[in-house]
């Protein structure tokens, strides 16, 4: 969307998710409903029954296409929407759903659902790998201010981009002690910021719920070396990266140069 559109039609599409990102938006209270002066809120499951439309100016997609039906919905939304925005970690990097990709999920599924043969148990795919997306709002859940900034930029036809600073940048502004220096597994130096270092403000390590910065593999491997110096093994580190779906990015960086050449 490059030009201002009078009251664009907007949809919030829920795939498989906890819908925490939509609750984060609703927690804006009056600020969220102020948006209805400028947009036509055509679909949002948390507020009304779903209505199937033939076109949306802007579609926000939350959750992961865990099922075949989810994937069909996702592709339909891409086809009928001018702008598609990925909403949250489950859609962006796989979220908690992607944990099963790192294990023998077929075997685990058979163990959990012994008496049920109709449960779908496919490999998890991130939304940006399934369809073309125009914007990404990362996080688990998203930062509500990021959402507002993007929406007002879109409805006014102005460019928008997420600032690509590491979480450490905000952590230092907030004068938090460095948990990495304390020997804890913290991914602040390589994780996408924009969350106001909310976890670290409560002394919880950063586990990169907003994904990994698009940077050289060397920075990632350097952080791994620092963590190893504190006694953490590779298995310890990548286990933490499973929580929000960023493990594959770490493993990619850890591939040896010889294997990359092949």
C-alpha atoms as an extended CHARMM CRD file, in Angstrom:
* protein
*
       262  EXT
         1         1  UNK       CA              0.0000000000        0.0000000000        0.0000000000  PROA      1               0.0000000000
         2         2  UNK       CA              1.7060000000        3.1730000000       -1.1920000000  PROA      2               0.0000000000
         3         3  UNK       CA             -1.1710000000        5.6250000000       -1.2340000000  PROA      3               0.0000000000
         4         4  UNK       CA             -3.6920000000        6.7760000000        1.3130000000  PROA      4               0.0000000000
         5         5  UNK       CA             -6.9860000000        4.8590000000        1.1450000000  PROA      5               0.0000000000
         6         6  UNK       CA            -10.1840000000        6.1570000000        2.6680000000  PROA      6               0.0000000000
         7         7  UNK       CA            -11.2550000000        3.6970000000        5.3990000000  PROA      7               0.0000000000
         8         8  UNK       CA             -9.4360000000        0.5470000000        4.1840000000  PROA      8               0.0000000000
         9         9  UNK       CA            -11.0900000000       -2.7920000000        4.8870000000  PROA      9               0.0000000000
        10        10  UNK       CA             -9.0960000000       -4.6650000000        7.5270000000  PROA      10              0.0000000000
        11        11  UNK       CA             -9.2090000000       -8.2860000000        8.6830000000  PROA      11              0.0000000000
        12        12  UNK       CA             -7.5370000000      -10.1390000000       11.5410000000  PROA      12              0.0000000000
        13        13  UNK       CA             -7.1810000000      -13.7760000000       10.5320000000  PROA      13              0.0000000000
        14        14  UNK       CA             -6.6030000000      -16.3900000000       13.2260000000  PROA      14              0.0000000000
        15        15  UNK       CA             -4.8370000000      -19.6090000000       12.3080000000  PROA      15              0.0000000000
        16        16  UNK       CA             -3.7470000000      -22.0350000000       15.0470000000  PROA      16              0.0000000000
        17        17  UNK       CA             -2.6810000000      -19.8290000000       17.9620000000  PROA      17              0.0000000000
        18        18  UNK       CA             -3.4390000000      -18.6720000000       21.4970000000  PROA      18              0.0000000000
        19        19  UNK       CA             -4.5960000000      -15.3350000000       19.9880000000  PROA      19              0.0000000000
        20        20  UNK       CA             -2.3400000000      -13.5420000000       22.4600000000  PROA      20              0.0000000000
        21        21  UNK       CA             -1.3010000000      -11.0130000000       19.8080000000  PROA      21              0.0000000000
        22        22  UNK       CA             -4.9120000000       -9.9660000000       19.3020000000  PROA      22              0.0000000000
        23        23  UNK       CA             -5.3410000000       -9.6270000000       23.0600000000  PROA      23              0.0000000000
        24        24  UNK       CA             -2.2380000000       -7.4070000000       23.0920000000  PROA      24              0.0000000000
        25        25  UNK       CA             -3.9640000000       -5.1570000000       20.5590000000  PROA      25              0.0000000000
        26        26  UNK       CA             -7.2250000000       -5.1190000000       22.5260000000  PROA      26              0.0000000000
        27        27  UNK       CA             -5.2290000000       -4.1770000000       25.6250000000  PROA      27              0.0000000000
        28        28  UNK       CA             -4.7490000000       -0.8290000000       23.9130000000  PROA      28              0.0000000000
        29        29  UNK       CA             -8.3910000000       -0.2230000000       24.9260000000  PROA      29              0.0000000000
        30        30  UNK       CA             -9.5340000000        3.1580000000       23.6050000000  PROA      30              0.0000000000
        31        31  UNK       CA             -6.5410000000        3.4920000000       21.2940000000  PROA      31              0.0000000000
        32        32  UNK       CA             -7.5800000000        0.3240000000       19.4700000000  PROA      32              0.0000000000
        33        33  UNK       CA            -11.2060000000        1.3600000000       19.0350000000  PROA      33              0.0000000000
        34        34  UNK       CA            -10.0670000000        4.8020000000       17.9320000000  PROA      34              0.0000000000
        35        35  UNK       CA             -8.8140000000        2.9990000000       14.8280000000  PROA      35              0.0000000000
        36        36  UNK       CA            -12.3890000000        2.2610000000       13.7620000000  PROA      36              0.0000000000
        37        37  UNK       CA            -12.7070000000        5.9210000000       12.7820000000  PROA      37              0.0000000000
        38        38  UNK       CA            -10.1420000000        5.2890000000       10.0610000000  PROA      38              0.0000000000
        39        39  UNK       CA            -10.6510000000        1.6300000000        9.0750000000  PROA      39              0.0000000000
        40        40  UNK       CA            -13.5010000000       -0.7530000000        8.3380000000  PROA      40              0.0000000000
        41        41  UNK       CA            -12.9540000000       -3.6090000000       10.7580000000  PROA      41              0.0000000000
        42        42  UNK       CA            -14.3680000000       -6.3540000000        8.5650000000  PROA      42              0.0000000000
        43        43  UNK       CA            -13.1850000000       -9.4400000000       10.4040000000  PROA      43              0.0000000000
        44        44  UNK       CA            -11.9000000000      -10.0910000000       13.9070000000  PROA      44              0.0000000000
        45        45  UNK       CA            -12.9450000000      -13.2820000000       15.6550000000  PROA      45              0.0000000000
        46        46  UNK       CA            -12.4940000000      -11.9910000000       19.1970000000  PROA      46              0.0000000000
        47        47  UNK       CA            -15.1370000000       -9.3020000000       18.6900000000  PROA      47              0.0000000000
        48        48  UNK       CA            -17.6400000000      -10.8300000000       16.2910000000  PROA      48              0.0000000000
        49        49  UNK       CA            -18.5200000000      -13.8740000000       14.2310000000  PROA      49              0.0000000000
        50        50  UNK       CA            -16.2550000000      -14.3660000000       11.2350000000  PROA      50              0.0000000000
        51        51  UNK       CA            -17.4450000000      -12.9230000000        7.9430000000  PROA      51              0.0000000000
        52        52  UNK       CA            -15.9720000000      -14.2060000000        4.7280000000  PROA      52              0.0000000000
        53        53  UNK       CA            -15.2080000000      -11.3170000000        2.3660000000  PROA      53              0.0000000000
        54        54  UNK       CA            -14.0300000000      -11.2600000000       -1.2280000000  PROA      54              0.0000000000
        55        55  UNK       CA            -11.3580000000       -8.5710000000       -0.6650000000  PROA      55              0.0000000000
        56        56  UNK       CA             -9.3540000000       -6.8860000000        2.0790000000  PROA      56              0.0000000000
        57        57  UNK       CA             -7.0910000000       -3.8820000000        1.8210000000  PROA      57              0.0000000000
        58        58  UNK       CA             -5.0790000000       -5.0820000000        4.8290000000  PROA      58              0.0000000000
        59        59  UNK       CA             -5.0470000000       -8.5590000000        6.3790000000  PROA      59              0.0000000000
        60        60  UNK       CA             -3.2550000000       -9.3430000000        9.6430000000  PROA      60              0.0000000000
        61        61  UNK       CA             -2.4550000000      -13.0350000000       10.0460000000  PROA      61              0.0000000000
        62        62  UNK       CA             -1.9160000000      -14.4540000000       13.5220000000  PROA      62              0.0000000000
        63        63  UNK       CA             -0.9230000000      -18.0240000000       14.3070000000  PROA      63              0.0000000000
        64        64  UNK       CA              0.6060000000      -20.8550000000       12.3330000000  PROA      64              0.0000000000
        65        65  UNK       CA             -0.8500000000      -22.9000000000        9.4520000000  PROA      65              0.0000000000
        66        66  UNK       CA             -0.6690000000      -26.0870000000       11.5040000000  PROA      66              0.0000000000
        67        67  UNK       CA             -3.4390000000      -27.8280000000        9.5540000000  PROA      67              0.0000000000
        68        68  UNK       CA             -4.2250000000      -28.1890000000        5.8530000000  PROA      68              0.0000000000
        69        69  UNK       CA             -7.3320000000      -26.0800000000        6.4090000000  PROA      69              0.0000000000
        70        70  UNK       CA             -5.1680000000      -23.3480000000        7.9720000000  PROA      70              0.0000000000
        71        71  UNK       CA             -2.9210000000      -23.4140000000        4.9250000000  PROA      71              0.0000000000
        72        72  UNK       CA             -5.8800000000      -23.1270000000        2.5480000000  PROA      72              0.0000000000
        73        73  UNK       CA             -7.1780000000      -20.1720000000        4.5490000000  PROA      73              0.0000000000
        74        74  UNK       CA             -3.7630000000      -18.5290000000        4.4620000000  PROA      74              0.0000000000
        75        75  UNK       CA             -3.4300000000      -18.8550000000        0.7010000000  PROA      75              0.0000000000
        76        76  UNK       CA             -6.9690000000      -17.5460000000        0.1740000000  PROA      76              0.0000000000
        77        77  UNK       CA             -6.2250000000      -14.4980000000        2.3180000000  PROA      77              0.0000000000
        78        78  UNK       CA             -3.0680000000      -13.7850000000        0.3430000000  PROA      78              0.0000000000
        79        79  UNK       CA             -5.0350000000      -13.9940000000       -2.8970000000  PROA      79              0.0000000000
        80        80  UNK       CA             -7.7500000000      -11.5270000000       -1.8420000000  PROA      80              0.0000000000
        81        81  UNK       CA             -5.6590000000       -9.0580000000        0.2000000000  PROA      81              0.0000000000
        82        82  UNK       CA             -3.6300000000       -6.1040000000       -1.0230000000  PROA      82              0.0000000000
        83        83  UNK       CA             -1.3710000000       -6.0950000000        2.0510000000  PROA      83              0.0000000000
        84        84  UNK       CA             -0.6430000000       -9.0660000000        4.3200000000  PROA      84              0.0000000000
        85        85  UNK       CA              0.9500000000       -8.4820000000        7.7210000000  PROA      85              0.0000000000
        86        86  UNK       CA              2.4050000000      -11.3190000000        9.7850000000  PROA      86              0.0000000000
        87        87  UNK       CA              1.3340000000      -10.9160000000       13.3890000000  PROA      87              0.0000000000
        88        88  UNK       CA              3.5290000000      -12.4760000000       16.0960000000  PROA      88              0.0000000000
        89        89  UNK       CA              6.1110000000      -15.1850000000       16.5730000000  PROA      89              0.0000000000
        90        90  UNK       CA              3.9030000000      -18.1900000000       15.7410000000  PROA      90              0.0000000000
        91        91  UNK       CA              3.3070000000      -16.8320000000       12.2460000000  PROA      91              0.0000000000
        92        92  UNK       CA              6.7410000000      -15.2790000000       11.7880000000  PROA      92              0.0000000000
        93        93  UNK       CA              9.2240000000      -17.8920000000       13.0580000000  PROA      93              0.0000000000
        94        94  UNK       CA              7.0250000000      -20.8710000000       13.9450000000  PROA      94              0.0000000000
        95        95  UNK       CA              6.5720000000      -20.1800000000       17.6490000000  PROA      95              0.0000000000
        96        96  UNK       CA              5.9220000000      -23.0140000000       20.0570000000  PROA      96              0.0000000000
        97        97  UNK       CA              4.4570000000      -25.0670000000       17.2230000000  PROA      97              0.0000000000
        98        98  UNK       CA              7.8680000000      -25.3660000000       15.5940000000  PROA      98              0.0000000000
        99        99  UNK       CA              9.2930000000      -27.2170000000       18.5930000000  PROA      99              0.0000000000
       100       100  UNK       CA              8.0630000000      -30.4720000000       17.0620000000  PROA      100             0.0000000000
       101       101  UNK       CA             10.1530000000      -29.8730000000       13.9230000000  PROA      101             0.0000000000
       102       102  UNK       CA             13.2690000000      -30.4140000000       16.0180000000  PROA      102             0.0000000000
       103       103  UNK       CA             12.1680000000      -33.8400000000       17.2240000000  PROA      103             0.0000000000
       104       104  UNK       CA             10.7140000000      -37.0420000000       15.8250000000  PROA      104             0.0000000000
       105       105  UNK       CA              7.2310000000      -35.5390000000       15.6960000000  PROA      105             0.0000000000
       106       106  UNK       CA              5.7440000000      -38.4710000000       13.8040000000  PROA      106             0.0000000000
       107       107  UNK       CA              6.7720000000      -40.8420000000       16.6020000000  PROA      107             0.0000000000
       108       108  UNK       CA              5.6290000000      -38.4130000000       19.3130000000  PROA      108             0.0000000000
       109       109  UNK       CA              2.2930000000      -37.8860000000       17.5630000000  PROA      109             0.0000000000
       110       110  UNK       CA              1.6910000000      -41.6200000000       17.3690000000  PROA      110             0.0000000000
       111       111  UNK       CA              2.4490000000      -41.9200000000       21.0950000000  PROA      111             0.0000000000
       112       112  UNK       CA              0.1550000000      -39.0770000000       22.1770000000  PROA      112             0.0000000000
       113       113  UNK       CA             -2.7410000000      -39.9240000000       19.8380000000  PROA      113             0.0000000000
       114       114  UNK       CA             -2.7140000000      -43.7180000000       20.0780000000  PROA      114             0.0000000000
       115       115  UNK       CA             -6.4300000000      -44.0890000000       19.4600000000  PROA      115             0.0000000000
       116       116  UNK       CA             -6.8880000000      -41.2780000000       16.9460000000  PROA      116             0.0000000000
       117       117  UNK       CA             -5.8690000000      -41.6160000000       13.3150000000  PROA      117             0.0000000000
       118       118  UNK       CA             -7.4010000000      -38.3480000000       12.0680000000  PROA      118             0.0000000000
       119       119  UNK       CA             -5.0860000000      -35.8930000000       13.8370000000  PROA      119             0.0000000000
       120       120  UNK       CA             -3.0080000000      -33.9110000000       11.3480000000  PROA      120             0.0000000000
       121       121  UNK       CA              0.6700000000      -33.9730000000       12.2150000000  PROA      121             0.0000000000
       122       122  UNK       CA              2.6160000000      -32.2020000000        9.4980000000  PROA      122             0.0000000000
       123       123  UNK       CA              5.8960000000      -30.3270000000        9.6050000000  PROA      123             0.0000000000
       124       124  UNK       CA              5.4910000000      -26.7240000000       10.7400000000  PROA      124             0.0000000000
       125       125  UNK       CA              6.1430000000      -23.9850000000        8.2060000000  PROA      125             0.0000000000
       126       126  UNK       CA              6.4370000000      -20.2680000000        8.9360000000  PROA      126             0.0000000000
       127       127  UNK       CA              3.9330000000      -17.9980000000        7.1860000000  PROA      127             0.0000000000
       128       128  UNK       CA              6.6250000000      -16.0600000000        5.2380000000  PROA      128             0.0000000000
       129       129  UNK       CA              7.7590000000      -19.3880000000        3.7540000000  PROA      129             0.0000000000
       130       130  UNK       CA              4.2060000000      -20.3470000000        2.7810000000  PROA      130             0.0000000000
       131       131  UNK       CA              3.1020000000      -17.0810000000        1.1390000000  PROA      131             0.0000000000
       132       132  UNK       CA              4.4910000000      -13.6750000000        0.2280000000  PROA      132             0.0000000000
       133       133  UNK       CA              4.1080000000      -11.2340000000        3.1230000000  PROA      133             0.0000000000
       134       134  UNK       CA              4.4410000000       -7.4560000000        3.0940000000  PROA      134             0.0000000000
       135       135  UNK       CA              5.2190000000       -6.6860000000        6.7280000000  PROA      135             0.0000000000
       136       136  UNK       CA              6.1500000000       -8.5610000000        9.8990000000  PROA      136             0.0000000000
       137       137  UNK       CA              5.2530000000       -7.6220000000       13.4650000000  PROA      137             0.0000000000
       138       138  UNK       CA              7.3640000000       -9.9960000000       15.5880000000  PROA      138             0.0000000000
       139       139  UNK       CA              7.0440000000      -11.0180000000       19.2230000000  PROA      139             0.0000000000
       140       140  UNK       CA              5.2380000000      -13.3420000000       21.6020000000  PROA      140             0.0000000000
       141       141  UNK       CA              3.0270000000      -11.4170000000       21.8920000000  PROA      141             0.0000000000
       142       142  UNK       CA              3.5770000000       -8.4420000000       19.5930000000  PROA      142             0.0000000000
       143       143  UNK       CA              4.3800000000       -5.0030000000       20.9460000000  PROA      143             0.0000000000
       144       144  UNK       CA              1.0960000000       -3.0730000000       20.7090000000  PROA      144             0.0000000000
       145       145  UNK       CA              2.8340000000        0.2070000000       19.8780000000  PROA      145             0.0000000000
       146       146  UNK       CA              4.5420000000       -1.4720000000       16.8990000000  PROA      146             0.0000000000
       147       147  UNK       CA              1.0570000000       -2.4260000000       15.7300000000  PROA      147             0.0000000000
       148       148  UNK       CA             -0.3180000000        1.1000000000       16.0470000000  PROA      148             0.0000000000
       149       149  UNK       CA              2.6650000000        2.6200000000       14.2750000000  PROA      149             0.0000000000
       150       150  UNK       CA              2.2900000000        0.2340000000       11.3530000000  PROA      150             0.0000000000
       151       151  UNK       CA             -1.4670000000        0.6650000000       11.0080000000  PROA      151             0.0000000000
       152       152  UNK       CA             -1.3360000000        4.4500000000       10.9820000000  PROA      152             0.0000000000
       153       153  UNK       CA              1.5200000000        4.3490000000        8.4860000000  PROA      153             0.0000000000
       154       154  UNK       CA             -0.4950000000        2.0810000000        6.1940000000  PROA      154             0.0000000000
       155       155  UNK       CA             -3.7330000000        4.0460000000        6.3280000000  PROA      155             0.0000000000
       156       156  UNK       CA             -1.8180000000        7.2500000000        5.6360000000  PROA      156             0.0000000000
       157       157  UNK       CA              0.2060000000        5.7330000000        2.8160000000  PROA      157             0.0000000000
       158       158  UNK       CA              3.5220000000        6.3040000000        4.5720000000  PROA      158             0.0000000000
       159       159  UNK       CA              6.5150000000        3.9350000000        4.5890000000  PROA      159             0.0000000000
       160       160  UNK       CA              7.1250000000        1.8380000000        7.6940000000  PROA      160             0.0000000000
       161       161  UNK       CA              9.9410000000       -0.4210000000        8.8050000000  PROA      161             0.0000000000
       162       162  UNK       CA             10.7930000000       -2.0450000000       12.1050000000  PROA      162             0.0000000000
       163       163  UNK       CA             14.0110000000       -0.7730000000       13.6390000000  PROA      163             0.0000000000
       164       164  UNK       CA             16.5350000000       -3.5920000000       13.5820000000  PROA      164             0.0000000000
       165       165  UNK       CA             18.3230000000       -3.0460000000       16.8900000000  PROA      165             0.0000000000
       166       166  UNK       CA             19.3550000000       -5.8960000000       19.1940000000  PROA      166             0.0000000000
       167       167  UNK       CA             17.5550000000       -6.3600000000       22.4980000000  PROA      167             0.0000000000
       168       168  UNK       CA             20.8270000000       -5.3750000000       24.2090000000  PROA      168             0.0000000000
       169       169  UNK       CA             20.3260000000       -1.8280000000       22.8960000000  PROA      169             0.0000000000
       170       170  UNK       CA             17.1070000000       -1.3950000000       24.8810000000  PROA      170             0.0000000000
       171       171  UNK       CA             18.4550000000       -3.3450000000       27.8390000000  PROA      171             0.0000000000
       172       172  UNK       CA             21.3080000000       -0.8600000000       28.2440000000  PROA      172             0.0000000000
       173       173  UNK       CA             18.9160000000        2.0900000000       27.9670000000  PROA      173             0.0000000000
       174       174  UNK       CA             16.8780000000        0.5370000000       30.7720000000  PROA      174             0.0000000000
       175       175  UNK       CA             20.0930000000        0.0970000000       32.8160000000  PROA      175             0.0000000000
       176       176  UNK       CA             19.6030000000       -3.6190000000       33.3670000000  PROA      176             0.0000000000
       177       177  UNK       CA             22.5030000000       -5.7630000000       34.5730000000  PROA      177             0.0000000000
       178       178  UNK       CA             23.9020000000       -7.9720000000       31.8120000000  PROA      178             0.0000000000
       179       179  UNK       CA             22.6960000000      -11.5240000000       32.3730000000  PROA      179             0.0000000000
       180       180  UNK       CA             25.1090000000      -12.7590000000       29.7110000000  PROA      180             0.0000000000
       181       181  UNK       CA             27.9950000000      -11.5220000000       31.8580000000  PROA      181             0.0000000000
       182       182  UNK       CA             26.4500000000      -13.3970000000       34.7700000000  PROA      182             0.0000000000
       183       183  UNK       CA             26.8420000000      -16.6080000000       32.7770000000  PROA      183             0.0000000000
       184       184  UNK       CA             23.1950000000      -17.0650000000       31.8220000000  PROA      184             0.0000000000
       185       185  UNK       CA             21.9340000000      -18.0640000000       28.3830000000  PROA      185             0.0000000000
       186       186  UNK       CA             20.7650000000      -14.7760000000       26.9260000000  PROA      186             0.0000000000
       187       187  UNK       CA             20.3720000000      -14.0020000000       23.2130000000  PROA      187             0.0000000000
       188       188  UNK       CA             20.0630000000      -10.2410000000       23.5830000000  PROA      188             0.0000000000
       189       189  UNK       CA             23.0550000000       -9.4390000000       21.3160000000  PROA      189             0.0000000000
       190       190  UNK       CA             21.5290000000      -11.2620000000       18.3190000000  PROA      190             0.0000000000
       191       191  UNK       CA             17.7770000000      -11.0000000000       18.9920000000  PROA      191             0.0000000000
       192       192  UNK       CA             15.4410000000       -8.5120000000       17.3030000000  PROA      192             0.0000000000
       193       193  UNK       CA             14.6070000000       -5.6750000000       19.6750000000  PROA      193             0.0000000000
       194       194  UNK       CA             11.5730000000       -3.4220000000       19.8430000000  PROA      194             0.0000000000
       195       195  UNK       CA             10.1410000000       -5.0040000000       22.9820000000  PROA      195             0.0000000000
       196       196  UNK       CA             11.6810000000       -2.5030000000       25.4290000000  PROA      196             0.0000000000
       197       197  UNK       CA             13.6740000000       -5.4620000000       26.8210000000  PROA      197             0.0000000000
       198       198  UNK       CA             10.5390000000       -6.4590000000       28.7210000000  PROA      198             0.0000000000
       199       199  UNK       CA             11.8470000000       -9.8660000000       29.8470000000  PROA      199             0.0000000000
       200       200  UNK       CA             15.2140000000       -8.5510000000       30.9650000000  PROA      200             0.0000000000
       201       201  UNK       CA             13.5160000000       -5.7680000000       32.9150000000  PROA      201             0.0000000000
       202       202  UNK       CA             12.2570000000       -8.6330000000       35.1170000000  PROA      202             0.0000000000
       203       203  UNK       CA             15.6710000000      -10.3880000000       35.0290000000  PROA      203             0.0000000000
       204       204  UNK       CA             14.4230000000      -13.0610000000       32.6260000000  PROA      204             0.0000000000
       205       205  UNK       CA             16.9370000000      -13.9390000000       29.9170000000  PROA      205             0.0000000000
       206       206  UNK       CA             16.1440000000      -13.0770000000       26.3020000000  PROA      206             0.0000000000
       207       207  UNK       CA             15.2270000000      -16.1850000000       24.3140000000  PROA      207             0.0000000000
       208       208  UNK       CA             14.6420000000      -14.3010000000       21.0460000000  PROA      208             0.0000000000
       209       209  UNK       CA             10.8420000000      -14.4470000000       20.8340000000  PROA      209             0.0000000000
       210       210  UNK       CA             11.0670000000      -11.7350000000       18.1500000000  PROA      210             0.0000000000
       211       211  UNK       CA             13.5120000000      -13.7230000000       16.0480000000  PROA      211             0.0000000000
       212       212  UNK       CA             17.1810000000      -13.3870000000       15.1670000000  PROA      212             0.0000000000
       213       213  UNK       CA             18.6380000000      -10.2740000000       13.5540000000  PROA      213             0.0000000000
       214       214  UNK       CA             19.5980000000      -10.5800000000        9.9100000000  PROA      214             0.0000000000
       215       215  UNK       CA             23.3300000000      -10.4660000000       10.4690000000  PROA      215             0.0000000000
       216       216  UNK       CA             26.4850000000      -12.4140000000        9.8170000000  PROA      216             0.0000000000
       217       217  UNK       CA             26.7720000000      -15.9520000000       11.1270000000  PROA      217             0.0000000000
       218       218  UNK       CA             30.0130000000      -14.8560000000       12.7770000000  PROA      218             0.0000000000
       219       219  UNK       CA             28.1320000000      -12.7700000000       15.3620000000  PROA      219             0.0000000000
       220       220  UNK       CA             25.9960000000      -15.7560000000       16.2150000000  PROA      220             0.0000000000
       221       221  UNK       CA             28.9360000000      -18.1180000000       16.5160000000  PROA      221             0.0000000000
       222       222  UNK       CA             30.7880000000      -15.5670000000       18.6690000000  PROA      222             0.0000000000
       223       223  UNK       CA             27.8710000000      -15.5150000000       21.0940000000  PROA      223             0.0000000000
       224       224  UNK       CA             27.8540000000      -19.3170000000       21.1480000000  PROA      224             0.0000000000
       225       225  UNK       CA             31.5660000000      -19.2280000000       22.0560000000  PROA      225             0.0000000000
       226       226  UNK       CA             30.8700000000      -16.8300000000       24.9360000000  PROA      226             0.0000000000
       227       227  UNK       CA             28.1450000000      -19.1100000000       26.2510000000  PROA      227             0.0000000000
       228       228  UNK       CA             30.4200000000      -22.1390000000       25.8760000000  PROA      228             0.0000000000
       229       229  UNK       CA             33.0490000000      -20.2850000000       27.9130000000  PROA      229             0.0000000000
       230       230  UNK       CA             30.4960000000      -20.1520000000       30.7360000000  PROA      230             0.0000000000
       231       231  UNK       CA             30.0650000000      -23.9140000000       30.5360000000  PROA      231             0.0000000000
       232       232  UNK       CA             26.9700000000      -24.1870000000       28.3650000000  PROA      232             0.0000000000
       233       233  UNK       CA             26.9380000000      -26.9400000000       25.7500000000  PROA      233             0.0000000000
       234       234  UNK       CA             25.5810000000      -26.6400000000       22.2180000000  PROA      234             0.0000000000
       235       235  UNK       CA             22.6000000000      -28.7800000000       23.2690000000  PROA      235             0.0000000000
       236       236  UNK       CA             21.8800000000      -26.4400000000       26.2140000000  PROA      236             0.0000000000
       237       237  UNK       CA             21.8860000000      -23.4440000000       23.8920000000  PROA      237             0.0000000000
       238       238  UNK       CA             19.7810000000      -24.7660000000       21.0520000000  PROA      238             0.0000000000
       239       239  UNK       CA             17.2350000000      -26.1780000000       23.5110000000  PROA      239             0.0000000000
       240       240  UNK       CA             16.5040000000      -22.6120000000       24.6330000000  PROA      240             0.0000000000
       241       241  UNK       CA             16.0980000000      -21.5980000000       21.0000000000  PROA      241             0.0000000000
       242       242  UNK       CA             13.2930000000      -24.1190000000       20.5460000000  PROA      242             0.0000000000
       243       243  UNK       CA             10.8570000000      -22.1390000000       22.6720000000  PROA      243             0.0000000000
       244       244  UNK       CA              9.9390000000      -19.5970000000       20.0010000000  PROA      244             0.0000000000
       245       245  UNK       CA             11.1360000000      -21.2370000000       16.7950000000  PROA      245             0.0000000000
       246       246  UNK       CA             14.5550000000      -19.6320000000       16.2650000000  PROA      246             0.0000000000
       247       247  UNK       CA             16.6030000000      -22.7910000000       16.6730000000  PROA      247             0.0000000000
       248       248  UNK       CA             16.9190000000      -23.3590000000       12.9180000000  PROA      248             0.0000000000
       249       249  UNK       CA             18.5910000000      -19.9540000000       12.5130000000  PROA      249             0.0000000000
       250       250  UNK       CA             21.1650000000      -20.8250000000       15.1830000000  PROA      250             0.0000000000
       251       251  UNK       CA             21.8210000000      -24.2610000000       13.7020000000  PROA      251             0.0000000000
       252       252  UNK       CA             22.3230000000      -22.7360000000       10.2670000000  PROA      252             0.0000000000
       253       253  UNK       CA             25.0580000000      -20.5050000000       11.6770000000  PROA      253             0.0000000000
       254       254  UNK       CA             26.7360000000      -23.4440000000       13.3650000000  PROA      254             0.0000000000
       255       255  UNK       CA             27.1700000000      -25.3920000000       10.1290000000  PROA      255             0.0000000000
       256       256  UNK       CA             30.8810000000      -25.7470000000        9.4180000000  PROA      256             0.0000000000
       257       257  UNK       CA             32.3740000000      -23.8830000000        6.4380000000  PROA      257             0.0000000000
       258       258  UNK       CA             33.1700000000      -27.2320000000        4.8080000000  PROA      258             0.0000000000
       259       259  UNK       CA             29.5430000000      -28.2970000000        4.9200000000  PROA      259             0.0000000000
       260       260  UNK       CA             28.4060000000      -24.9130000000        3.5870000000  PROA      260             0.0000000000
       261       261  UNK       CA             30.6880000000      -25.3530000000        0.5630000000  PROA      261             0.0000000000
       262       262  UNK       CA             29.0550000000      -28.6780000000       -0.2040000000  PROA      262             0.0000000000
